[in-house]
Amino acid sequence: MNTRARIAFSIVAILWGIPYLLIKIAVEDGVPPAFVAWIRVVLGALVLVALSWRMGVFTALRDRLKWLAVFALVEVVIPYPLIASGEQHVDSSVAAILIAAAPLFVALLALRFDPSERVGGWRLAGLLMGFVGVAMFVGIDIAGRKDELMGALAILAAAFGYAVGPMVMKRYLADLDPRVSMGATLILSSILLAPAAALQFPHVMPSTNALLALVGLGIFCTALAFVAYGTLIVEAGPARSLVVTYLNPVVAVALGIAVRGEHLGVGAIAGLVLILLGSWLSTEGSPGHSAVSRSLADEVSGEGSAD
């Protein structure tokens, strides 16, 4: 990765490790999941529209509406409420660990976008290792508790959306300034989430801590992080971009332990190690080799084989 990509990577690694704690604070205070997701994207949209007003954000909405809507759905509208719903039942550190499975889904989706790729060698080992890690984590620490299991499945579904989003961004939206594409995405997301948020509007004013958590989610973990993430996708490609999920759970777990006193069980620790190692192997192909990342990046940018 070049310097621009490394800076974006560092910003996203930190800022996307924080949301799990802030979401947990908000939902524990009684803020409904759909409203958490909606207010987060509304605040983020206001910031990014202010930054990109003269850069064609509304032109982008008109000219790229279809793919911006698809990106908004898979990257925001579906995952954000799922994560907030899941965190009603699991710890913030658990949510972050499960989201770390996103690169595994990228490796699987790469087979569809580049049929010449075959699962084998280190890539196959990585896929199997990562999914064994997920199964171990869920099976040891969550099995037998239906509410936690449903929360974990909701977060894994969000991780799948996080795998699809970068592919859409790289192929159809990479030429847009990240402030424009992400601002337009958040505008669409706020519109699409509005009906669900209206149905789950809080009946009482959230606490000061919850309000601060929502503001932090919107401004830092959404507006600023989305600009950095868009830059990262363009500079490094979708597969390498999702490598940032290797560090997000480390930040999230550290915050969960330090701020909330959360603790990891044996299954969580073993699962985290296997998920992160498996994700790295499955997206890199083998130690010191990044053929899968390059192939996927070429394909989704139109340089690989035709659809």
C-alpha positions in Angstrom: 0.0 0.0 0.0 1.1 3.6 -0.7 1.4 6.3 2.0 -2.1 7.6 1.3 -3.5 4.1 1.8 -1.5 3.5 5.0 -2.8 6.7 6.5 -6.4 5.8 5.6 -5.8 2.3 6.9 -4.6 3.6 10.3 -7.6 5.9 10.7 -10.1 3.3 9.8 -8.5 0.7 12.0 -8.9 2.9 15.1 -12.3 4.6 14.3 -14.0 1.3 13.3 -12.8 -0.4 16.5 -14.7 2.2 18.6 -18.3 1.9 17.3 -19.0 -1.4 19.1 -18.5 0.2 22.5 -20.6 3.3 21.5 -23.4 1.1 20.1 -23.4 -1.0 23.2 -23.7 2.2 25.4 -26.6 3.4 23.3 -28.6 0.2 23.1 -28.1 -0.6 26.8 -29.6 2.9 27.5 -32.7 1.8 25.6 -32.1 3.5 22.3 -33.7 1.1 19.7 -31.3 -0.4 17.1 -33.0 1.2 14.0 -32.8 4.6 15.6 -29.1 4.1 16.5 -28.4 3.3 12.9 -30.5 6.2 11.5 -29.2 9.0 13.7 -25.6 7.7 13.1 -26.0 8.1 9.3 -27.9 11.3 9.5 -25.1 13.0 11.5 -22.5 11.5 9.2 -24.4 12.7 6.2 -24.7 16.3 7.5 -21.0 16.4 8.0 -20.0 14.9 4.6 -22.6 17.0 2.7 -21.2 20.1 4.3 -17.7 19.0 3.2 -18.7 18.0 -0.3 -21.5 20.5 -1.2 -19.5 22.1 -4.0 -18.0 18.8 -5.2 -21.1 17.3 -6.9 -22.6 15.2 -4.2 -26.1 15.6 -5.7 -24.8 15.1 -9.2 -23.4 11.8 -8.0 -26.8 10.9 -6.5 -28.4 11.5 -9.9 -25.8 9.9 -12.1 -24.9 6.9 -9.9 -28.1 6.4 -8.0 -28.4 2.7 -8.7 -25.0 1.7 -7.4 -24.9 4.2 -4.6 -28.2 2.7 -3.4 -26.8 -0.8 -3.7 -23.6 0.2 -1.8 -25.8 2.0 0.8 -27.9 -1.1 1.4 -25.1 -3.6 1.8 -22.7 -1.3 3.7 -25.0 0.7 5.9 -28.8 0.1 5.7 -28.7 -3.6 6.4 -25.5 -4.0 8.6 -25.9 -1.1 10.9 -29.3 -2.1 12.4 -28.1 -5.8 12.5 -25.1 -4.9 14.5 -27.1 -2.7 16.9 -29.7 -5.5 17.3 -27.0 -8.1 17.8 -25.4 -5.9 20.5 -28.6 -6.0 22.5 -27.6 -9.6 23.2 -23.8 -9.9 23.0 -20.8 -7.8 24.3 -19.2 -5.2 22.1 -16.0 -7.3 21.9 -18.0 -10.3 20.7 -19.5 -8.2 17.9 -16.1 -7.0 16.8 -14.6 -10.5 16.7 -17.5 -11.7 14.5 -17.2 -8.8 12.1 -13.6 -9.8 11.6 -14.9 -12.7 9.5 -15.7 -10.3 6.7 -12.5 -11.1 4.7 -13.5 -14.7 4.7 -16.7 -13.8 2.8 -14.5 -11.7 0.4 -12.5 -14.8 -0.4 -15.6 -16.8 -1.1 -17.2 -14.1 -3.2 -13.9 -13.8 -5.2 -14.7 -17.2 -6.7 -17.8 -15.7 -8.4 -15.9 -12.6 -9.7 -12.9 -14.6 -10.9 -13.9 -18.2 -11.9 -10.3 -19.0 -12.8 -9.4 -18.9 -9.1 -9.6 -22.2 -7.3 -9.7 -22.8 -3.6 -6.5 -24.6 -2.7 -3.3 -24.4 -0.7 -3.0 -21.6 1.8 -6.2 -20.0 0.7 -8.2 -23.2 1.4 -6.5 -23.5 4.7 -7.3 -19.9 5.6 -11.0 -20.3 4.7 -11.3 -23.5 6.7 -9.3 -22.1 9.6 -11.4 -18.9 9.7 -14.8 -20.7 9.7 -13.6 -23.1 12.3 -12.7 -20.1 14.4 -16.3 -18.7 14.0 -17.7 -22.1 14.8 -15.5 -22.5 17.8 -16.3 -19.1 19.1 -20.1 -19.5 18.6 -20.1 -23.1 19.8 -18.1 -22.7 23.0 -19.0 -19.2 24.2 -22.5 -18.8 22.8 -24.0 -22.2 22.2 -27.1 -22.9 24.3 -28.0 -19.3 24.8 -30.6 -18.6 22.1 -30.6 -14.8 22.4 -26.8 -14.6 22.1 -26.9 -17.0 19.2 -29.4 -14.8 17.3 -27.3 -11.7 18.1 -24.2 -13.5 16.8 -25.9 -14.5 13.5 -27.2 -11.0 13.0 -23.6 -9.7 13.3 -22.3 -12.3 10.9 -24.9 -11.3 8.4 -23.6 -7.7 8.7 -20.1 -9.0 8.1 -21.3 -10.5 4.8 -22.6 -7.1 3.8 -19.3 -5.5 4.7 -17.7 -8.0 2.2 -20.0 -7.1 -0.7 -19.8 -3.3 -0.2 -16.1 -2.8 -1.2 -16.6 -4.8 -4.4 -19.4 -2.5 -5.4 -17.4 0.6 -4.5 -14.3 -0.5 -6.4 -16.1 -1.4 -9.6 -18.8 1.3 -9.9 -17.9 4.3 -7.6 -14.1 4.4 -7.4 -13.7 7.5 -9.6 -15.8 9.6 -7.2 -14.1 11.7 -4.5 -14.6 9.7 -1.2 -16.4 12.6 0.4 -18.9 12.7 -2.4 -19.5 9.0 -2.7 -19.8 8.5 1.1 -21.9 11.6 1.5 -24.3 10.5 -1.1 -24.3 7.0 0.4 -25.2 8.4 3.9 -28.0 10.6 2.4 -29.5 7.5 0.7 -29.0 5.5 3.9 -30.7 8.1 6.1 -33.7 8.1 3.7 -33.9 4.3 3.5 -33.6 3.9 7.3 -36.1 6.6 8.2 -39.2 4.4 8.2 -37.7 1.9 10.6 -36.3 4.7 12.8 -39.8 6.3 12.9 -41.2 2.9 14.1 -38.4 2.7 16.8 -38.3 6.3 17.8 -37.2 6.5 21.5 -40.0 7.2 23.9 -37.8 9.0 26.4 -34.7 11.2 26.0 -31.5 9.1 26.0 -29.0 9.7 28.8 -26.1 12.1 28.3 -23.7 9.1 27.8 -26.0 7.7 25.1 -26.3 11.0 23.3 -22.5 11.4 23.4 -22.2 7.9 22.0 -24.5 8.7 19.2 -22.7 11.9 18.3 -19.4 10.0 18.3 -20.8 7.4 16.1 -22.1 9.9 13.6 -19.2 12.3 13.3 -16.1 10.2 13.9 -17.0 6.6 13.4 -19.2 7.3 10.3 -18.3 10.6 8.6 -14.6 10.7 9.1 -14.1 6.9 9.0 -16.2 6.6 5.8 -14.0 9.1 4.0 -10.9 7.3 5.0 -12.5 3.9 4.1 -13.4 5.2 0.6 -9.9 6.4 0.1 -8.5 3.0 1.3 -10.7 1.0 -1.1 -9.6 3.1 -4.1 -5.9 3.1 -3.2 -5.6 -0.5 -2.0 -8.5 -2.5 -3.4 -11.4 -4.3 -1.7 -9.7 -7.4 -0.4 -6.8 -5.5 1.2 -9.1 -2.9 2.5 -11.0 -5.4 4.6 -7.7 -6.5 6.2 -8.5 -3.5 8.4 -10.9 -5.8 10.2 -7.9 -7.6 11.7 -7.2 -4.6 13.9 -10.8 -3.4 14.6 -11.5 -6.2 17.1 -8.2 -5.6 18.9 -9.3 -2.0 19.5 -12.8 -3.0 20.4 -11.8 -5.8 22.8 -9.3 -3.4 24.5 -12.1 -0.8 24.9 -14.6 -3.3 26.1 -12.3 -4.6 28.8 -11.0 -1.2 29.9 -14.4 0.7 29.8 -17.0 -2.0 30.4 -15.1 -4.7 32.2 -15.9 -7.3 29.5 -13.9 -10.5 29.4 -13.2 -13.1 26.8 -13.8 -16.7 27.3 -11.7 -19.6 26.0 -13.8 -19.9 22.8 -13.6 -16.2 22.1 -9.8 -16.1 22.4 -9.3 -19.2 20.3 -11.9 -18.1 17.8 -10.4 -14.6 17.4 -6.9 -16.1 16.7 -8.3 -18.5 14.1 -10.6 -15.9 12.4 -7.8 -13.4 12.1 -5.2 -15.9 10.9 -7.7 -17.5 8.5 -8.8 -14.1 7.1 -5.2 -13.2 6.4 -4.4 -16.4 4.7 -7.6 -16.5 2.7 -7.2 -12.9 1.3 -3.4 -13.1 0.8 -3.3 -16.6 -0.7 -0.1 -17.5 1.1 2.5 -15.9 3.3 4.2 -13.2 1.3 1.8 -13.6 -1.6 -1.2 -11.4 -2.5 -2.4 -12.9 -5.7 -6.0 -13.2 -4.5 -6.1 -9.5 -3.5 -4.6 -8.4 -6.9 -7.0 -10.7 -8.8 -10.0 -9.5 -7.0 -9.0 -5.8 -7.2 -8.3 -6.2 -11.0 -11.7 -7.9 -11.5 -13.8 -5.5 -9.7 -12.1 -2.5 -11.3 -12.8 -3.9 -14.8 -9.3 -5.1 -15.5 -10.0 -8.8 -15.0 -12.3 -11.2 -16.9 -15.6 -10.0 -18.1 -18.9 -10.6 -16.3 
